[in-house]
């Protein structure tokens, strides 16, 4: 019987660039958007992040899988990536917490991957040409034939993917200790650590499907509303943007992360656009313009908000302003909205303050949300 390690695999990008390696994970064929992640740790959280739905992730770190796979660090119920690309995977896991190898888990969940290719060359190509559609196959040896199927795949631009990743039913994450507030969290691809971080601060979190209406939100009467991270093009998520506009019109405190930042921008009347190759990793420097503090952040996004930096922005709900900026490329990394009295009534960031695998520089944003809820509690919400 042929060892899985010796099964040939082929990767083909939509511009025709191809790489040949060996099968890693499940055998078969898969397609998605080729993106690279620069994190050296936390691959389990990356793989189980719903924001990576329909994406093939290339790990820039050459050695992946050293700590195997456990059942405690996953961010959702399954692996969401469409495919996985590594250079030199660990032959055996080396962690007392590991329950099995990464290769075994990928195979068990049907995730097609490839190993043994020059991921540095592949990443440099994507940085130069931009993210693009890709196919990985252990059954096709003809690059031209695989390319033809890659070109049949839908692009990420215009894709509305939240219905594929949201929870089918509402559930509650209880507050740890004394309950101080109730927050309605719209699940657009939420990571498990996010409601946990809020629960640690005394918030009872009601995680709701993306199909939740404004009437259902008002019936819950939360102290605040949260929109999570998620996959796809924010310009295609009209339904949830309309709900967010109603939330803002009701003057309910709002906090958004990642996709929730992009939707916040669109709800305020700003545009979004697709970045050439996005930001994915745990080493992205961001400046908080309110304090001047620089934090190292975890990020995973291919779209961003188009907004002027350092200027007030008039909106139907108050005055908005860019609150955080990426220091590598000046991409908008946060927004805040101020009400009639000049106080912040809603805010969002493009990155991940929950950052289960670290860094934790941005954890203060959950405290900032608690402060916003407390300031608003005497005035009521819905």
Secondary structure, DSSP 4 states (H G I P E B T S, - for coil): ---GGG-EEEEEETTS-EEEEEEEEB-SEEEEEEEEE--SS-HHHHHT-GGGTTEEEEE-SSEE-TT-B-SSS-SSSS---SEEE-SEE-SS---TT-SB-HHHHHHHTT-EEEESS-HHHHHHHHHHH--EEEEEESS---HHHHHHHHTTSPPSTT---HHHHS-SS-EEEPPSSS--EEEEEE-SS--HHHHHHHHTTTEEEEEE-TT--HHHHHHHT-SEEEE----S-GGG-HHHHHHHHHHHHTT-EEEEETHHHHHHHHHTT-EEEEEEEEEEEEEEEEEETTT--EEEEEEEEEEEEE--TTS-EEETTEEEEEEEEETTT--EEEEEEE-TTS-EEEEEESS-SS-TTS--GGGHHHHHHHHHHHHHHTT---
